[in-house]
């Protein structure tokens, strides 16, 4: 069941990159464009959220020492979610936002609530809570808010009823999703995975606890002030608190990396370290957009696009690629080979992943992201195309590397059946 989510997620990333490459000339001007909306939702729903669902199904029971409530429910969620995403992306792409689009949005929302119910019921059996559990429980609340706000906005596109600008609510929907849902999961899971993969010990979790408090205060406060159109100065205070919370978590990651026993970063950890660098840049650009007015609307529109690309491709995607290089080989080896180790010759964990290929992909991906950002900011479409082409090549190399891990598993399973 988890493998389905991982494979669909990687496929979504490749589809996103290929479509972005074929439509690179669309990446300019205001972000509210049919194809940009479609591409954004392929990335956020198909790539980012899909991988989080799969990872949480696997990791929540392990981290919180409980059994997953219902695996069959996860299967139902997967198919409902996939069908809903396809319908939504098609609706955005063609800007056909009538009943079929609304029905697709309902399916995606229903799938998300199945996930929320499944994980929440799993968490009701937890006896030993920790900071990771609090991050993940809070993320479920934000996922519910993201799903409901997305459903409302989807319906409003076809059947307008909101008395305020659609763009105002879209901004809230995006940030609740990015910060409340995705970033909360990254913080919670990162507190477990990064120390485990880096062999880090004896570090304080005070920065992470501080981040948890500040990010929640900042995000909830900014959301309420935005909805109520309250005092601008108070909104800016909440944004500053939110940014301090993100910086606090970056400090936590630095502390973890400083206290690692494994001094050399492997390719998965290199991706993760660079990803958090992009997180710092995204935080700075977000503050710039919130607190400054360049005067030229064109400059602001391009900066908003760059902001989104840094978050989704630089931070989230780079981090996911790095963690997938750690998680997938480990899970495949554990479930496929661990019971045979010592009894017969089985592949070593390092044999499942081509690290040389992953290293090449790492440099190509970074070069592509930086080139794409430069081209977008300067409105140089040729530079944009080169950057996106490099990202697409990196995505294909990544997909091949991860696909090969699953192929080795299947090959071994077939051998065992034949014997």
C-alpha positions as CSV (number, residue, x, y, z in Angstrom):
1,X,0.0,0.0,0.0
2,X,2.8,2.4,0.9
3,X,4.6,1.5,-2.3
4,X,1.6,2.6,-4.4
5,X,1.9,6.1,-2.8
6,X,5.6,6.3,-3.4
7,X,5.4,5.2,-7.0
8,X,2.5,7.5,-7.8
9,X,4.3,10.4,-6.2
10,X,7.5,9.9,-8.2
11,X,5.4,9.6,-11.4
12,X,3.6,12.8,-10.5
13,X,7.0,14.6,-10.1
14,X,8.1,13.4,-13.6
15,X,4.8,14.4,-15.1
16,X,5.1,17.9,-13.5
17,X,8.6,18.4,-14.8
18,X,7.7,17.3,-18.4
19,X,4.6,19.4,-18.6
20,X,6.5,22.4,-17.1
21,X,9.2,21.9,-19.8
22,X,6.6,21.8,-22.6
23,X,4.9,24.9,-21.2
24,X,7.8,26.9,-19.9
25,X,6.6,30.1,-21.7
26,X,3.6,30.2,-19.3
27,X,5.8,31.0,-16.3
28,X,5.4,34.7,-16.2
29,X,2.9,37.3,-15.1
30,X,0.2,36.6,-12.5
31,X,0.2,33.2,-10.8
32,X,-3.5,32.7,-11.3
33,X,-3.4,31.1,-14.7
34,X,-5.1,27.8,-15.7
35,X,-1.9,25.9,-16.6
36,X,0.1,27.2,-13.6
37,X,-2.8,26.2,-11.3
38,X,-2.8,22.7,-12.9
39,X,1.0,22.4,-12.6
40,X,0.9,23.6,-9.0
41,X,-1.7,21.0,-8.0
42,X,0.2,18.2,-9.7
43,X,3.2,19.1,-7.6
44,X,1.4,19.8,-4.3
45,X,-1.3,17.0,-4.5
46,X,0.4,14.4,-6.6
47,X,4.1,14.8,-5.6
48,X,4.3,16.4,-2.2
49,X,1.1,15.3,-0.4
50,X,1.1,11.8,-2.0
51,X,4.6,11.1,-0.6
52,X,3.6,12.5,2.8
53,X,0.6,10.1,2.9
54,X,2.8,7.1,2.1
55,X,5.5,8.1,4.5
56,X,3.1,8.8,7.4
57,X,1.4,5.4,6.9
58,X,4.8,3.8,7.3
59,X,6.4,6.1,9.9
60,X,3.6,7.1,12.3
61,X,3.1,3.5,13.7
62,X,6.9,3.2,14.1
63,X,7.6,6.6,15.6
64,X,4.6,6.5,18.0
65,X,4.7,2.8,18.7
66,X,1.2,1.9,17.6
67,X,-0.5,-0.2,14.8
68,X,-2.0,1.6,11.8
69,X,-5.8,1.7,12.3
70,X,-6.9,0.4,8.9
71,X,-4.6,-0.4,5.9
72,X,-7.6,-1.1,3.6
73,X,-8.8,2.4,4.2
74,X,-5.4,3.6,2.9
75,X,-6.0,1.6,-0.3
76,X,-9.5,3.2,-0.8
77,X,-8.0,6.6,-0.2
78,X,-5.3,6.0,-2.8
79,X,-7.6,5.3,-5.7
80,X,-10.1,8.0,-4.7
81,X,-7.3,10.5,-4.4
82,X,-5.7,9.6,-7.7
83,X,-9.0,9.9,-9.6
84,X,-9.8,13.2,-7.9
85,X,-6.4,14.7,-8.8
86,X,-6.7,13.7,-12.4
87,X,-10.1,15.4,-12.6
88,X,-8.9,18.5,-10.8
89,X,-5.8,18.9,-12.9
90,X,-7.8,18.5,-16.2
91,X,-10.3,21.1,-14.9
92,X,-7.6,23.6,-14.1
93,X,-5.7,22.9,-17.4
94,X,-8.8,23.5,-19.5
95,X,-10.3,25.8,-17.0
96,X,-13.5,23.8,-17.1
97,X,-14.6,24.5,-13.5
98,X,-18.2,23.2,-13.6
99,X,-19.7,20.3,-11.8
100,X,-17.1,17.7,-12.9
101,X,-14.4,19.9,-11.4
102,X,-16.3,20.3,-8.2
103,X,-17.0,16.5,-8.1
104,X,-13.2,15.9,-8.5
105,X,-12.5,18.4,-5.7
106,X,-15.0,16.6,-3.5
107,X,-13.1,13.3,-4.2
108,X,-9.8,14.7,-3.2
109,X,-11.2,16.3,-0.1
110,X,-12.9,13.0,0.9
111,X,-9.6,11.1,0.4
112,X,-7.8,13.6,2.6
113,X,-10.4,13.2,5.3
114,X,-10.1,9.4,5.1
115,X,-6.4,9.9,5.7
116,X,-7.0,12.2,8.6
117,X,-9.5,9.8,10.2
118,X,-7.1,6.8,9.7
119,X,-4.1,8.5,11.2
120,X,-6.2,10.2,14.0
121,X,-7.6,6.8,15.0
122,X,-4.1,5.4,14.9
123,X,-3.0,8.2,17.3
124,X,-5.8,7.5,19.8
125,X,-3.8,4.4,20.8
126,X,-0.6,6.3,21.5
127,X,0.6,6.0,25.1
128,X,3.9,7.8,24.8
129,X,3.6,11.2,23.1
130,X,6.6,13.1,21.9
131,X,7.2,16.4,20.0
132,X,7.1,14.5,16.7
133,X,3.6,13.3,17.5
134,X,2.5,16.8,18.4
135,X,3.8,18.2,15.0
136,X,2.0,15.4,13.1
137,X,-1.3,15.8,15.0
138,X,-1.2,19.5,14.4
139,X,-0.5,18.9,10.7
140,X,-3.7,16.8,10.5
141,X,-5.7,19.9,11.7
142,X,-4.1,22.1,9.0
143,X,-4.6,19.4,6.4
144,X,-8.3,19.5,7.2
145,X,-8.3,23.3,6.9
146,X,-6.4,23.1,3.6
147,X,-8.8,20.6,2.2
148,X,-11.9,22.5,3.2
149,X,-10.6,25.8,2.0
150,X,-9.6,24.2,-1.3
151,X,-13.0,22.7,-1.8
152,X,-14.7,26.1,-1.1
153,X,-12.3,27.8,-3.6
154,X,-12.9,25.1,-6.2
155,X,-16.6,25.5,-5.9
156,X,-16.3,29.3,-6.0
157,X,-14.5,29.1,-9.3
158,X,-17.5,27.5,-11.0
159,X,-20.2,29.0,-8.9
160,X,-19.0,32.3,-7.4
161,X,-20.5,33.1,-4.0
162,X,-17.6,34.5,-1.9
163,X,-18.0,38.2,-1.2
164,X,-14.3,38.9,-1.1
165,X,-11.6,38.5,-3.7
166,X,-10.8,34.9,-4.7
167,X,-7.1,35.7,-4.6
168,X,-7.2,36.7,-0.9
169,X,-8.6,33.3,0.1
170,X,-6.2,31.6,-2.4
171,X,-3.2,33.1,-0.5
172,X,-4.5,31.7,2.8
173,X,-5.2,28.3,1.2
174,X,-1.6,28.1,-0.1
175,X,0.1,29.2,3.1
176,X,-2.0,27.0,5.4
177,X,-1.1,24.1,3.1
178,X,2.6,24.9,2.7
179,X,3.3,25.9,6.3
180,X,0.5,24.3,8.4
181,X,0.3,20.9,6.5
182,X,3.6,20.3,4.7
183,X,6.1,22.2,6.9
184,X,4.6,20.8,10.1
185,X,5.1,17.3,8.8
186,X,8.6,18.1,7.7
187,X,9.4,19.4,11.1
188,X,7.9,16.4,12.9
189,X,9.3,13.7,10.7
190,X,12.7,15.5,10.3
191,X,13.2,15.4,14.1
192,X,13.3,11.6,13.8
193,X,14.7,10.9,10.4
194,X,17.6,13.4,10.2
195,X,19.2,12.4,13.5
196,X,18.7,8.7,12.6
197,X,20.3,9.0,9.2
198,X,23.0,11.3,10.4
199,X,23.7,9.3,13.6
200,X,23.2,12.4,15.7
201,X,23.0,12.3,19.5
202,X,23.0,14.6,22.5
203,X,21.3,17.6,20.9
204,X,18.7,19.8,22.5
205,X,15.2,19.9,21.1
206,X,14.4,23.4,22.5
207,X,14.7,25.1,19.1
208,X,12.1,22.6,17.7
209,X,9.7,23.1,20.6
210,X,10.2,26.9,20.2
211,X,9.5,26.5,16.4
212,X,6.3,24.5,17.1
213,X,4.9,27.3,19.3
214,X,6.0,30.3,17.2
215,X,4.9,28.8,13.8
216,X,1.5,28.0,15.2
217,X,1.0,31.4,16.8
218,X,2.3,33.2,13.7
219,X,0.2,31.1,11.2
220,X,-3.0,31.2,13.1
221,X,-2.7,34.8,14.0
222,X,-1.8,35.9,10.5
223,X,-4.7,33.8,9.1
224,X,-7.3,35.4,11.5
225,X,-6.0,38.9,10.9
226,X,-6.1,38.3,7.1
227,X,-9.7,37.0,7.2
228,X,-10.9,39.8,9.5
229,X,-8.8,42.4,7.6
230,X,-7.5,43.6,10.9
231,X,-4.7,46.1,11.7
232,X,-1.8,45.8,9.2
233,X,0.8,46.2,11.9
234,X,-0.6,43.3,13.9
235,X,-0.6,41.1,10.7
236,X,3.1,42.0,10.2
237,X,3.8,41.0,13.8
238,X,2.3,37.6,13.3
239,X,4.3,37.2,10.1
240,X,7.5,38.1,12.0
241,X,6.6,35.5,14.6
242,X,6.0,32.9,11.9
243,X,9.4,33.7,10.3
244,X,11.1,33.4,13.7
245,X,9.5,30.0,14.1
246,X,10.9,28.8,10.8
247,X,14.4,30.2,11.6
248,X,14.2,28.4,15.0
249,X,13.7,25.1,13.2
250,X,16.6,25.7,10.9
251,X,18.7,26.3,14.0
252,X,17.4,22.9,15.2
253,X,18.5,21.2,12.0
254,X,22.0,22.9,12.2
255,X,22.3,21.6,15.8
256,X,21.4,18.1,14.7
257,X,23.9,18.1,11.9
258,X,26.6,19.5,14.2
259,X,26.1,16.6,16.6
260,X,26.2,13.8,14.1
261,X,28.7,10.9,14.4
262,X,28.6,10.3,10.6
263,X,30.7,13.2,9.6
264,X,30.5,12.7,5.8
265,X,27.0,13.5,4.4
266,X,25.8,10.9,2.0
267,X,23.8,11.9,-1.0
268,X,20.4,11.8,0.7
269,X,21.6,14.0,3.5
270,X,23.3,16.4,1.0
271,X,19.9,16.9,-0.6
272,X,18.3,17.5,2.8
273,X,21.0,20.0,3.9
274,X,20.6,22.0,0.7
275,X,16.8,21.9,0.9
276,X,16.9,23.7,4.3
277,X,19.1,26.3,2.7
278,X,16.4,26.9,0.2
279,X,14.0,27.2,3.1
280,X,16.0,30.1,4.5
281,X,15.9,31.8,1.2
282,X,12.1,31.2,0.9
283,X,11.5,32.7,4.3
284,X,13.5,35.8,3.4
285,X,11.6,36.2,0.1
286,X,8.3,35.7,1.9
287,X,9.1,38.4,4.3
288,X,10.1,40.7,1.4
289,X,6.8,40.2,-0.3
290,X,4.9,40.8,3.0
291,X,6.7,43.9,4.0
292,X,7.7,45.7,0.9
293,X,6.0,47.2,-2.1
294,X,8.3,47.3,-5.2
295,X,5.8,49.7,-7.0
296,X,6.1,47.8,-10.3
297,X,3.4,45.1,-10.3
298,X,5.3,43.1,-12.9
299,X,8.3,42.8,-10.5
300,X,6.0,41.7,-7.7
301,X,4.3,39.1,-9.9
302,X,7.7,37.6,-10.9
303,X,8.8,37.6,-7.3
304,X,5.7,35.7,-6.2
305,X,6.4,33.1,-8.9
306,X,10.0,32.8,-7.7
307,X,8.8,32.5,-4.1
308,X,6.5,29.6,-5.1
309,X,9.2,27.9,-7.1
310,X,11.8,28.1,-4.2
311,X,9.3,26.6,-1.8
312,X,7.9,23.8,-4.0
313,X,11.0,22.8,-6.0
314,X,13.9,24.1,-4.0
315,X,12.8,23.3,-0.5
316,X,10.0,20.6,-0.6
317,X,11.1,18.7,-3.7
318,X,14.8,18.7,-2.9
319,X,14.1,17.5,0.6
320,X,11.7,14.8,-0.6
321,X,14.2,13.5,-3.1
322,X,16.9,13.3,-0.4
323,X,14.7,11.5,2.1
324,X,13.3,9.1,-0.6
325,X,16.9,8.1,-1.2
326,X,17.1,7.1,2.5
327,X,13.6,5.7,3.1
328,X,12.8,3.7,0.0
329,X,16.0,1.5,0.0
330,X,15.7,0.9,3.7
331,X,12.0,-0.1,3.6
332,X,12.6,-2.3,0.5
333,X,15.6,-4.1,2.1
334,X,13.8,-4.5,5.4
335,X,10.6,-5.9,4.0
336,X,12.2,-8.0,1.2
337,X,15.6,-9.2,2.5
338,X,15.9,-8.8,6.2
339,X,14.3,-12.3,6.9
340,X,16.8,-13.9,4.5
341,X,20.0,-12.1,5.8
342,X,22.5,-14.6,7.2
343,X,20.6,-17.5,5.5
344,X,21.4,-16.8,1.9
345,X,23.2,-14.1,-0.1
346,X,21.2,-11.0,-0.3
347,X,22.0,-7.4,-1.5
348,X,23.4,-5.0,1.0
349,X,21.5,-1.8,1.6
350,X,24.0,0.2,-0.3
351,X,23.6,-2.1,-3.3
352,X,20.0,-1.1,-3.8
353,X,20.8,2.5,-4.8
354,X,23.2,3.8,-7.4
355,X,24.8,6.6,-5.4
356,X,27.0,7.8,-8.3
357,X,23.9,8.4,-10.4
358,X,22.2,10.1,-7.4
359,X,25.3,12.4,-7.1
360,X,25.1,13.4,-10.8
361,X,21.3,14.0,-10.3
362,X,22.0,16.1,-7.2
363,X,24.2,18.6,-9.1
364,X,21.9,18.7,-12.2
365,X,18.9,19.4,-10.0
366,X,20.7,22.2,-8.1
367,X,21.9,23.8,-11.3
368,X,18.4,23.5,-12.8
369,X,16.7,25.1,-9.8
370,X,19.1,28.1,-9.7
371,X,18.9,28.6,-13.5
372,X,15.1,28.4,-13.5
373,X,14.9,30.9,-10.6
374,X,17.2,33.3,-12.4
375,X,15.3,33.0,-15.7
376,X,12.0,33.5,-13.9
377,X,13.1,36.6,-12.0
378,X,14.8,38.2,-15.0
379,X,11.9,37.1,-17.4
380,X,14.4,35.3,-19.7
381,X,12.5,32.4,-21.2
382,X,15.5,30.8,-22.8
383,X,17.2,30.7,-19.4
384,X,14.0,29.4,-17.8
385,X,13.9,26.6,-20.4
386,X,17.4,25.5,-19.7
387,X,16.8,25.4,-16.0
388,X,13.5,23.4,-16.4
389,X,15.2,21.1,-18.8
390,X,17.9,20.3,-16.2
391,X,15.3,19.8,-13.5
392,X,13.5,17.4,-15.9
393,X,16.7,15.4,-16.5
394,X,17.3,15.2,-12.8
395,X,13.7,14.0,-12.2
396,X,14.1,11.3,-14.7
397,X,17.4,10.1,-13.2
398,X,15.8,10.2,-9.7
399,X,12.8,8.2,-11.0
400,X,15.1,5.6,-12.6
401,X,17.1,5.3,-9.4
402,X,14.0,4.8,-7.2
403,X,12.4,2.6,-9.9
404,X,15.4,0.3,-9.9
405,X,15.1,-0.2,-6.1
406,X,11.5,-1.5,-6.7
407,X,12.7,-3.6,-9.7
408,X,15.3,-5.3,-7.5
409,X,12.6,-6.1,-5.0
410,X,10.3,-7.5,-7.7
411,X,13.2,-9.6,-9.2
412,X,14.0,-11.1,-5.8
413,X,10.3,-11.9,-5.1
414,X,10.0,-13.7,-8.5
415,X,13.1,-15.7,-7.7
416,X,11.7,-16.8,-4.4
417,X,8.4,-17.9,-6.0
418,X,10.3,-19.9,-8.6
419,X,12.3,-21.7,-5.9
